Structures are given as structure tokens and as C-alpha cells.
């Protein structure tokens, strides 16, 4: 029996890499060597992140980071998967081929942050692929998510040492960029998903609540998916964390003001905002 599709739709810098490591502990959930497949966003949004050259770059990074202790079977399985991943034509057959060796898996997992940008047509495409898809969406305080996004981008571009010299104006300009701002437009993402999928196939989580009680999150996700997902202390550390910097209370206030429409929309949708977000905005 073909397994169900499980999608985590983001948001960026809200624990997706940590979630992937959590899922890898369960043999009934098939993950891919590439964390973010990005197929549906490639088809339905401006995020064209899986062109052939981009995929070759991802493959090179996977191979260069391989352990010397990898077994022959693991090596064979990896190169078999990469042969499908590097096919020129990107279509539904390409996407399906990435998950064909699922053995006893109940779910195939696609954790692509760009799916938070999917329009209704994108989620209709997902439903056509698998009407029983289970979807999660992890939300992080918009201000803190944006600051983490900024630090990650600076680390990725080799500007770690400049983080202590970056001005408040530069940070505000970054936060107001259309792409950055939209990544925190959680209400739009939720509404688009629920316009296509029934409520029982969707669950949202709050990043700060997950990080404060990871075991409780693993148990709740287990209940949602119907498979046992075990949390261990080896997963307690943050992953892909950017350079550390404390931001002034003045800057946090300006960012909160700039993002007020996002907070207001989400409060209207959910009825309340997570208490942890108010705490985070007061940090400096």
C-alpha cells in the first residue's frame, strides 16, 4: 500500500531541520537525503529552487559531507536516489520517484519551507497527489523569526563578523522586504491550506512551545500521524543556528510595530496569540 504524504509547510527558521532529525528516528516515516524537496513551490510559486544546477549543487554538498563510515548499502541507496533526483524533467513522476523505495513506511515526508507560500492551486495539487495528506505548520514569533532569518543569511553569505556592526536601519529594511515579510504571514498560509484540506488533516504548532517541551511535541505529532515518534535528549540542541547577537529593546519595538498587521491577522484567526511571543518581543 502506498504511504500517505506528510508535509511540514514551514515557516523558515522555525525548527524544520530539527524536525527532520526527529523524524529520521522512525522507520515508518521516509525522509529524503535532501531536506527540502521544494517541488510544489517550484510549480506554483516564484521560488524556483530546484533547477538542474541547483540540484547538482545540493548533491555535491551531500557527497562532500558523507561520513567515511557509510556502509556499502547506504552508499548504494543514496546514489540510487540521487539518480532520480537529478533527472532533467521536473514533474509529478519526478516527485513520486523520490519516494518509491518506501518499504514499510506509513508516510513519505516533505519538509519544504517554501510551501508556506503555496497558493490555493498549490494545495489543490498536493491534494491531487494524495487526498489523505497530513500537514503541519510551525509558527515562530514573527519578529524573532525574522531576526533569526537575518542572522542565518549573514552566516550563509560569510558576514558573521559584521553582525555586531549592522545598523537598526539595515535590520528594519531587511524585515520589510516583501519576501521576508511574507514568510511570517502565517494567516494566509493557514487559510490557503484549510480552503483545500479538512481541519483534521492539518495541525499547527508554536515553535517556542515545541522548544520548551520537545517530548510533548513528539507525543502530539505521534497522535496526529498515528505513528510513534520518540524524542531523545540527543536532539536537544539547536540546529542551523546563526551567529549570536542581542538586539535593543528599541529595535524590537520598531519591528513589532512593522509586523503589527501580521500579529493582528493571526489573532483574529486563532482568537489569541501565544503567550511566549509577548515574552520574546520584550527580550533585548
MIDOFI-659817 format. One record per residue (C-alpha): residue number from 1; y, z, x; residue in three letters. Coordinates in Angstrom, 2 decimals. Each point is the difference from the previous one (the first is absolute). Layout:
MIDOFI-659817
<site seq="NUM" north="Y" up="Z" east="X" type="Ala"/>
...
end
This chain:
MIDOFI-659817
<site seq="1" north="0.00" up="0.00" east="0.00" type="Unk"/>
<site seq="2" north="3.40" up="-0.99" east="1.35" type="Unk"/>
<site seq="3" north="2.14" up="3.07" east="0.77" type="Unk"/>
<site seq="4" north="3.32" up="0.76" east="-1.65" type="Unk"/>
<site seq="5" north="3.29" up="-0.63" east="1.73" type="Unk"/>
<site seq="6" north="2.06" up="3.04" east="1.03" type="Unk"/>
<site seq="7" north="3.63" up="-0.64" east="0.90" type="Unk"/>
<site seq="8" north="2.54" up="2.41" east="1.42" type="Unk"/>
<site seq="9" north="3.38" up="-1.65" east="-0.56" type="Unk"/>
<site seq="10" north="2.09" up="1.98" east="2.50" type="Unk"/>
<site seq="11" north="2.70" up="1.11" east="0.43" type="Unk"/>
<site seq="12" north="0.71" up="-0.71" east="3.68" type="Unk"/>
<site seq="13" north="0.04" up="3.15" east="2.19" type="Unk"/>
<site seq="14" north="-1.77" up="1.97" east="-2.70" type="Unk"/>
<site seq="15" north="-3.35" up="0.73" east="1.62" type="Unk"/>
<site seq="16" north="-1.83" up="-3.33" east="-0.32" type="Unk"/>
<site seq="17" north="-1.49" up="0.11" east="3.50" type="Unk"/>
<site seq="18" north="-1.09" up="3.60" east="-0.55" type="Unk"/>
<site seq="19" north="-1.58" up="-1.05" east="-3.33" type="Unk"/>
<site seq="20" north="-1.92" up="-2.78" east="1.77" type="Unk"/>
<site seq="21" north="-1.50" up="2.50" east="2.45" type="Unk"/>
<site seq="22" north="-0.96" up="2.23" east="-2.93" type="Unk"/>
<site seq="23" north="-1.77" up="-2.86" east="-1.80" type="Unk"/>
<site seq="24" north="-1.89" up="-1.08" east="3.13" type="Unk"/>
<site seq="25" north="-2.03" up="3.21" east="-0.25" type="Unk"/>
<site seq="26" north="-1.68" up="-1.29" east="-3.18" type="Unk"/>
<site seq="27" north="-2.60" up="-2.77" east="0.24" type="Unk"/>
<site seq="28" north="0.43" up="-0.82" east="-3.69" type="Unk"/>
<site seq="29" north="3.53" up="-1.26" east="0.66" type="Unk"/>
<site seq="30" north="0.23" up="-3.15" east="2.11" type="Unk"/>
<site seq="31" north="3.12" up="-0.29" east="2.13" type="Unk"/>
<site seq="32" north="1.00" up="-2.88" east="2.25" type="Unk"/>
<site seq="33" north="0.78" up="-0.06" east="3.75" type="Unk"/>
<site seq="34" north="3.55" up="-1.02" east="-0.98" type="Unk"/>
<site seq="35" north="1.66" up="2.83" east="-1.92" type="Unk"/>
<site seq="36" north="2.25" up="-2.19" east="-2.15" type="Unk"/>
<site seq="37" north="-1.49" up="-3.23" east="-1.32" type="Unk"/>
<site seq="38" north="3.28" up="-0.96" east="-1.74" type="Unk"/>
<site seq="39" north="-1.62" up="-2.81" east="-2.00" type="Unk"/>
<site seq="40" north="1.58" up="0.46" east="-3.42" type="Unk"/>
<site seq="41" north="3.48" up="0.52" east="1.47" type="Unk"/>
<site seq="42" north="-0.47" up="-3.16" east="2.08" type="Unk"/>
<site seq="43" north="-0.61" up="-1.94" east="-3.21" type="Unk"/>
<site seq="44" north="2.55" up="1.67" east="-2.27" type="Unk"/>
<site seq="45" north="2.89" up="1.28" east="2.16" type="Unk"/>
<site seq="46" north="2.19" up="-0.99" east="2.93" type="Unk"/>
<site seq="47" north="-2.14" up="2.15" east="2.32" type="Unk"/>
<site seq="48" north="-1.97" up="-2.69" east="1.85" type="Unk"/>
<site seq="49" north="-1.66" up="2.31" east="2.51" type="Unk"/>
<site seq="50" north="-3.36" up="-1.69" east="0.37" type="Unk"/>
<site seq="51" north="0.83" up="-3.45" east="1.34" type="Unk"/>
<site seq="52" north="-2.52" up="-1.25" east="2.54" type="Unk"/>
<site seq="53" north="2.02" up="1.06" east="3.05" type="Unk"/>
<site seq="54" north="0.61" up="3.45" east="-1.48" type="Unk"/>
<site seq="55" north="-3.72" up="0.46" east="-0.63" type="Unk"/>
<site seq="56" north="-0.81" up="-1.10" east="3.54" type="Unk"/>
<site seq="57" north="2.39" up="2.66" east="1.25" type="Unk"/>
<site seq="58" north="-1.71" up="2.67" east="-2.08" type="Unk"/>
<site seq="59" north="-3.40" up="-1.11" east="1.29" type="Unk"/>
<site seq="60" north="1.21" up="0.19" east="3.61" type="Unk"/>
<site seq="61" north="1.20" up="3.57" east="-0.55" type="Unk"/>
<site seq="62" north="-3.33" up="0.98" east="-1.58" type="Unk"/>
<site seq="63" north="-1.99" up="-1.42" east="2.91" type="Unk"/>
<site seq="64" north="2.25" up="1.52" east="2.67" type="Unk"/>
<site seq="65" north="-0.31" up="3.46" east="-1.57" type="Unk"/>
<site seq="66" north="-3.80" up="-0.06" east="-0.29" type="Unk"/>
<site seq="67" north="-1.92" up="2.86" east="1.54" type="Unk"/>
<site seq="68" north="-2.31" up="-0.70" east="2.92" type="Unk"/>
<site seq="69" north="-2.68" up="1.94" east="-1.89" type="Unk"/>
<site seq="70" north="-0.16" up="-2.41" east="-2.94" type="Unk"/>
<site seq="71" north="-3.59" up="-0.88" east="-0.92" type="Unk"/>
<site seq="72" north="-1.40" up="-3.52" east="-0.06" type="Unk"/>
<site seq="73" north="-0.36" up="0.16" east="-3.78" type="Unk"/>
<site seq="74" north="3.58" up="1.18" east="-0.45" type="Unk"/>
<site seq="75" north="1.17" up="-2.79" east="2.27" type="Unk"/>
<site seq="76" north="-2.04" up="-2.59" east="-1.88" type="Unk"/>
<site seq="77" north="1.27" up="1.23" east="-3.38" type="Unk"/>
<site seq="78" north="3.60" up="-0.04" east="1.22" type="Unk"/>
<site seq="79" north="-0.10" up="-3.55" east="1.32" type="Unk"/>
<site seq="80" north="-1.77" up="-1.19" east="-3.14" type="Unk"/>
<site seq="81" north="2.82" up="1.48" east="-2.07" type="Unk"/>
<site seq="82" north="2.68" up="-1.47" east="2.26" type="Unk"/>
<site seq="83" north="-1.51" up="-3.46" east="-0.45" type="Unk"/>
<site seq="84" north="0.76" up="0.26" east="-3.72" type="Unk"/>
<site seq="85" north="3.40" up="1.60" east="0.55" type="Unk"/>
<site seq="86" north="1.18" up="-2.86" east="2.25" type="Unk"/>
<site seq="87" north="-0.84" up="-2.80" east="-2.41" type="Unk"/>
<site seq="88" north="2.96" up="-2.32" east="-0.53" type="Unk"/>
<site seq="89" north="0.05" up="-0.11" east="-3.81" type="Unk"/>
<site seq="90" north="1.28" up="3.17" east="-1.66" type="Unk"/>
<site seq="91" north="-1.24" up="0.10" east="-3.58" type="Unk"/>
<site seq="92" north="-2.20" up="2.10" east="-2.29" type="Unk"/>
<site seq="93" north="-3.12" up="-1.14" east="1.86" type="Unk"/>
<site seq="94" north="1.55" up="1.14" east="3.28" type="Unk"/>
<site seq="95" north="0.80" up="3.40" east="-1.51" type="Unk"/>
<site seq="96" north="-3.45" up="0.42" east="-1.48" type="Unk"/>
<site seq="97" north="-1.68" up="-0.98" east="3.30" type="Unk"/>
<site seq="98" north="1.63" up="2.99" east="1.72" type="Unk"/>
<site seq="99" north="-2.08" up="2.33" east="-2.16" type="Unk"/>
<site seq="100" north="-3.30" up="-1.83" east="-0.37" type="Unk"/>
<site seq="101" north="-2.07" up="2.29" east="2.26" type="Unk"/>
<site seq="102" north="0.47" up="3.03" east="-2.20" type="Unk"/>
<site seq="103" north="-3.66" up="1.17" east="-0.06" type="Unk"/>
<site seq="104" north="-0.05" up="3.24" east="-2.08" type="Unk"/>
<site seq="105" north="3.76" up="0.33" east="-0.44" type="Unk"/>
<site seq="106" north="1.34" up="0.93" east="-3.42" type="Unk"/>
<site seq="107" north="3.55" up="-1.05" east="0.97" type="Unk"/>
<site seq="108" north="1.66" up="-2.46" east="2.30" type="Unk"/>
<site seq="109" north="3.32" up="1.44" east="1.15" type="Unk"/>
<site seq="110" north="3.25" up="-1.87" east="0.57" type="Unk"/>
<site seq="111" north="2.83" up="2.25" east="1.21" type="Unk"/>
<site seq="112" north="2.97" up="-2.37" east="0.22" type="Unk"/>
<site seq="113" north="3.47" up="1.55" east="-0.09" type="Unk"/>
<site seq="114" north="1.58" up="-3.32" east="-0.99" type="Unk"/>
<site seq="115" north="-1.75" up="0.23" east="-3.38" type="Unk"/>
<site seq="116" north="2.75" up="2.36" east="-1.13" type="Unk"/>
<site seq="117" north="2.08" up="-3.20" east="-0.28" type="Unk"/>
<site seq="118" north="-2.47" up="-1.89" east="-2.19" type="Unk"/>
<site seq="119" north="1.51" up="-1.45" east="-3.18" type="Unk"/>
<site seq="120" north="-1.94" up="0.08" east="-3.25" type="Unk"/>
<site seq="121" north="-1.59" up="-3.35" east="0.90" type="Unk"/>
<site seq="122" north="-1.40" up="1.56" east="3.16" type="Unk"/>
<site seq="123" north="-1.68" up="2.81" east="-1.92" type="Unk"/>
<site seq="124" north="-1.33" up="-2.54" east="-2.50" type="Unk"/>
<site seq="125" north="-1.58" up="-1.78" east="2.97" type="Unk"/>
<site seq="126" north="-1.58" up="3.28" east="1.13" type="Unk"/>
<site seq="127" north="-1.38" up="0.54" east="-3.51" type="Unk"/>
<site seq="128" north="-1.44" up="-3.50" east="-0.03" type="Unk"/>
<site seq="129" north="-1.78" up="0.79" east="3.25" type="Unk"/>
<site seq="130" north="-1.32" up="3.29" east="-1.41" type="Unk"/>
<site seq="131" north="0.94" up="1.35" east="-3.46" type="Unk"/>
<site seq="132" north="-1.42" up="3.40" east="0.97" type="Unk"/>
<site seq="133" north="2.22" up="0.43" east="3.07" type="Unk"/>
<site seq="134" north="1.05" up="3.57" east="0.77" type="Unk"/>
<site seq="135" north="3.55" up="0.36" east="1.32" type="Unk"/>
<site seq="136" north="1.81" up="2.84" east="1.72" type="Unk"/>
<site seq="137" north="3.63" up="0.21" east="1.04" type="Unk"/>
<site seq="138" north="1.30" up="2.63" east="2.41" type="Unk"/>
<site seq="139" north="3.69" up="0.81" east="-0.25" type="Unk"/>
<site seq="140" north="2.06" up="1.80" east="2.64" type="Unk"/>
<site seq="141" north="3.48" up="1.41" east="-0.45" type="Unk"/>
<site seq="142" north="2.13" up="-3.18" east="0.22" type="Unk"/>
<site seq="143" north="2.42" up="1.42" east="2.56" type="Unk"/>
<site seq="144" north="-2.75" up="1.36" east="2.23" type="Unk"/>
<site seq="145" north="-2.05" up="-3.16" east="-0.41" type="Unk"/>
<site seq="146" north="2.96" up="-2.09" east="1.14" type="Unk"/>
<site seq="147" north="0.70" up="2.20" east="3.01" type="Unk"/>
<site seq="148" north="-3.66" up="-0.17" east="1.01" type="Unk"/>
<site seq="149" north="0.13" up="-3.78" east="-0.49" type="Unk"/>
<site seq="150" north="3.04" up="-0.16" east="2.30" type="Unk"/>
<site seq="151" north="-1.67" up="2.07" east="2.73" type="Unk"/>
<site seq="152" north="-3.15" up="-2.11" east="-0.22" type="Unk"/>
<site seq="153" north="1.97" up="-3.25" east="0.29" type="Unk"/>
<site seq="154" north="1.83" up="1.33" east="3.05" type="Unk"/>
<site seq="155" north="-3.28" up="1.04" east="1.59" type="Unk"/>
<site seq="156" north="-1.60" up="-3.37" east="-0.81" type="Unk"/>
<site seq="157" north="2.95" up="-1.88" east="1.52" type="Unk"/>
<site seq="158" north="0.07" up="2.14" east="3.16" type="Unk"/>
<site seq="159" north="3.22" up="1.89" east="-0.89" type="Unk"/>
<site seq="160" north="-1.45" up="3.52" east="0.08" type="Unk"/>
<site seq="161" north="2.59" up="1.22" east="2.49" type="Unk"/>
<site seq="162" north="2.87" up="-1.19" east="-2.20" type="Unk"/>
<site seq="163" north="-0.97" up="2.12" east="-3.00" type="Unk"/>
<site seq="164" north="2.18" up="2.91" east="1.17" type="Unk"/>
<site seq="165" north="3.04" up="-2.28" east="0.33" type="Unk"/>
<site seq="166" north="-0.26" up="-1.91" east="-3.26" type="Unk"/>
<site seq="167" north="3.06" up="0.51" east="-2.20" type="Unk"/>
<site seq="168" north="0.06" up="1.14" east="-3.62" type="Unk"/>
<site seq="169" north="1.54" up="-3.36" east="-0.92" type="Unk"/>
<site seq="170" north="-2.93" up="-1.88" east="1.54" type="Unk"/>
<site seq="171" north="-2.44" up="2.20" east="-1.90" type="Unk"/>
<site seq="172" north="1.84" up="-0.48" east="-3.30" type="Unk"/>
<site seq="173" north="0.16" up="-3.76" east="0.55" type="Unk"/>
<site seq="174" north="-3.75" up="-0.01" east="0.66" type="Unk"/>
<site seq="175" north="-0.68" up="2.05" east="-3.15" type="Unk"/>
<site seq="176" north="2.04" up="-2.40" east="-2.15" type="Unk"/>
<site seq="177" north="-1.79" up="-3.12" east="1.21" type="Unk"/>
<site seq="178" north="-1.60" up="-1.68" east="-3.00" type="Unk"/>
<site seq="179" north="-3.50" up="0.07" east="1.43" type="Unk"/>
<site seq="180" north="0.21" up="3.66" east="1.06" type="Unk"/>
<site seq="181" north="1.57" up="1.13" east="-3.27" type="Unk"/>
<site seq="182" north="-2.57" up="-1.83" east="-2.13" type="Unk"/>
<site seq="183" north="-2.86" up="1.70" east="1.81" type="Unk"/>
<site seq="184" north="1.11" up="3.22" east="-1.69" type="Unk"/>
<site seq="185" north="0.44" up="-1.56" east="-3.46" type="Unk"/>
<site seq="186" north="-3.08" up="1.80" east="-1.23" type="Unk"/>
<site seq="187" north="0.74" up="-0.33" east="-3.72" type="Unk"/>
<site seq="188" north="-0.14" up="-3.78" east="0.19" type="Unk"/>
<site seq="189" north="-3.36" up="0.11" east="1.77" type="Unk"/>
<site seq="190" north="-1.50" up="2.40" east="-2.54" type="Unk"/>
<site seq="191" north="1.32" up="-1.96" east="-2.97" type="Unk"/>
<site seq="192" north="-1.36" up="-3.28" east="1.36" type="Unk"/>
<site seq="193" north="-3.44" up="1.50" east="0.56" type="Unk"/>
<site seq="194" north="-0.17" up="1.65" east="-3.42" type="Unk"/>
<site seq="195" north="1.12" up="-3.17" east="-1.76" type="Unk"/>
<site seq="196" north="-3.33" up="-1.53" east="1.09" type="Unk"/>
<site seq="197" north="-2.48" up="2.84" east="0.55" type="Unk"/>
<site seq="198" north="-0.88" up="2.88" east="-2.34" type="Unk"/>
<site seq="199" north="1.23" up="3.44" east="0.99" type="Unk"/>
<site seq="200" north="-3.51" up="1.29" east="0.74" type="Unk"/>
<site seq="201" north="-0.39" up="-2.54" east="2.83" type="Unk"/>
<site seq="202" north="3.20" up="1.14" east="1.72" type="Unk"/>
<site seq="203" north="0.99" up="3.23" east="1.69" type="Unk"/>
<site seq="204" north="3.09" up="0.88" east="2.00" type="Unk"/>
<site seq="205" north="0.29" up="2.69" east="2.65" type="Unk"/>
<site seq="206" north="2.85" up="1.73" east="1.80" type="Unk"/>
<site seq="207" north="-0.19" up="-0.26" east="3.79" type="Unk"/>
<site seq="208" north="1.44" up="3.47" east="0.64" type="Unk"/>
<site seq="209" north="-2.55" up="1.57" east="-2.37" type="Unk"/>
<site seq="210" north="-2.85" up="-1.85" east="1.72" type="Unk"/>
<site seq="211" north="1.10" up="1.21" east="3.42" type="Unk"/>
<site seq="212" north="0.28" up="3.60" east="-1.21" type="Unk"/>
<site seq="213" north="-3.55" up="0.00" east="-1.44" type="Unk"/>
<site seq="214" north="-2.08" up="-2.89" east="1.33" type="Unk"/>
<site seq="215" north="-3.26" up="1.45" east="-1.28" type="Unk"/>
<site seq="216" north="1.33" up="0.12" east="-3.58" type="Unk"/>
<site seq="217" north="1.06" up="-3.63" east="0.30" type="Unk"/>
<site seq="218" north="-3.45" up="-1.04" east="1.24" type="Unk"/>
<site seq="219" north="-1.62" up="1.78" east="-2.95" type="Unk"/>
<site seq="220" north="2.36" up="-1.61" east="-2.52" type="Unk"/>
<site seq="221" north="-0.51" up="-3.47" east="1.50" type="Unk"/>
<site seq="222" north="-3.76" up="0.62" east="-0.12" type="Unk"/>
<site seq="223" north="0.27" up="0.74" east="-3.70" type="Unk"/>
<site seq="224" north="2.14" up="-3.09" east="-0.61" type="Unk"/>
<site seq="225" north="-2.34" up="-2.38" east="1.84" type="Unk"/>
<site seq="226" north="-3.26" up="1.70" east="-0.90" type="Unk"/>
<site seq="227" north="-1.14" up="0.32" east="3.64" type="Unk"/>
<site seq="228" north="-0.04" up="3.00" east="2.30" type="Unk"/>
<site seq="229" north="2.82" up="-0.14" east="2.57" type="Unk"/>
<site seq="230" north="-0.08" up="2.87" east="2.45" type="Unk"/>
<site seq="231" north="3.02" up="1.23" east="1.93" type="Unk"/>
<site seq="232" north="-0.50" up="1.47" east="3.45" type="Unk"/>
<site seq="233" north="2.38" up="1.78" east="2.36" type="Unk"/>
<site seq="234" north="-0.30" up="-2.92" east="2.43" type="Unk"/>
<site seq="235" north="2.28" up="-1.87" east="-2.43" type="Unk"/>
<site seq="236" north="2.70" up="2.67" east="0.05" type="Unk"/>
<site seq="237" north="2.33" up="-1.76" east="2.44" type="Unk"/>
<site seq="238" north="2.68" up="-2.53" east="-0.98" type="Unk"/>
<site seq="239" north="-0.73" up="-3.61" east="0.97" type="Unk"/>
<site seq="240" north="2.49" up="-2.69" east="1.01" type="Unk"/>
<site seq="241" north="2.77" up="2.58" east="0.20" type="Unk"/>
<site seq="242" north="3.30" up="-1.28" east="1.36" type="Unk"/>
<site seq="243" north="2.27" up="1.73" east="2.54" type="Unk"/>
<site seq="244" north="1.29" up="3.40" east="-1.04" type="Unk"/>
<site seq="245" north="3.64" up="0.54" east="-0.96" type="Unk"/>
<site seq="246" north="1.86" up="2.46" east="-2.21" type="Unk"/>
<site seq="247" north="2.60" up="-1.49" east="-2.31" type="Unk"/>
<site seq="248" north="3.18" up="1.73" east="-1.12" type="Unk"/>
<site seq="249" north="0.46" up="1.48" east="-3.44" type="Unk"/>
<site seq="250" north="2.99" up="-2.32" east="-0.42" type="Unk"/>
<site seq="251" north="-2.15" up="-3.07" east="0.59" type="Unk"/>
<site seq="252" north="-2.73" up="1.23" east="-2.34" type="Unk"/>
<site seq="253" north="2.62" up="0.51" east="-2.69" type="Unk"/>
<site seq="254" north="1.34" up="-3.54" east="0.41" type="Unk"/>
<site seq="255" north="-3.50" up="-1.46" east="-0.09" type="Unk"/>
<site seq="256" north="-0.85" up="2.00" east="-3.12" type="Unk"/>
<site seq="257" north="3.15" up="-1.30" east="-1.66" type="Unk"/>
<site seq="258" north="-0.84" up="-3.59" east="0.96" type="Unk"/>
<site seq="259" north="-3.51" up="0.41" east="-1.43" type="Unk"/>
<site seq="260" north="1.07" up="1.83" east="-3.16" type="Unk"/>
<site seq="261" north="-0.87" up="-2.95" east="-2.30" type="Unk"/>
<site seq="262" north="-3.56" up="0.07" east="1.35" type="Unk"/>
<site seq="263" north="-0.32" up="3.75" east="-0.59" type="Unk"/>
<site seq="264" north="1.46" up="-0.34" east="-3.51" type="Unk"/>
<site seq="265" north="-2.32" up="-2.84" east="-1.00" type="Unk"/>
<site seq="266" north="-3.05" up="1.87" east="1.23" type="Unk"/>
<site seq="267" north="1.03" up="3.20" east="-1.76" type="Unk"/>
<site seq="268" north="0.38" up="-1.95" east="-3.26" type="Unk"/>
<site seq="269" north="-3.47" up="-1.47" east="0.50" type="Unk"/>
<site seq="270" north="-1.85" up="3.16" east="1.08" type="Unk"/>
<site seq="271" north="2.09" up="2.62" east="-1.80" type="Unk"/>
<site seq="272" north="0.62" up="1.94" east="3.20" type="Unk"/>
<site seq="273" north="0.25" up="-0.47" east="3.74" type="Unk"/>
<site seq="274" north="-2.39" up="1.72" east="2.43" type="Unk"/>
<site seq="275" north="1.43" up="3.38" east="1.11" type="Unk"/>
<site seq="276" north="-0.81" up="-0.84" east="3.63" type="Unk"/>
<site seq="277" north="2.53" up="-2.82" east="-0.04" type="Unk"/>
<site seq="278" north="2.90" up="2.35" east="-0.62" type="Unk"/>
<site seq="279" north="-1.18" up="2.09" east="2.93" type="Unk"/>
<site seq="280" north="-0.27" up="-3.03" east="2.24" type="Unk"/>
<site seq="281" north="3.52" up="-1.19" east="-0.79" type="Unk"/>
<site seq="282" north="1.40" up="3.38" east="1.02" type="Unk"/>
<site seq="283" north="-1.58" up="-0.13" east="3.47" type="Unk"/>
<site seq="284" north="2.13" up="-0.83" east="2.99" type="Unk"/>
end
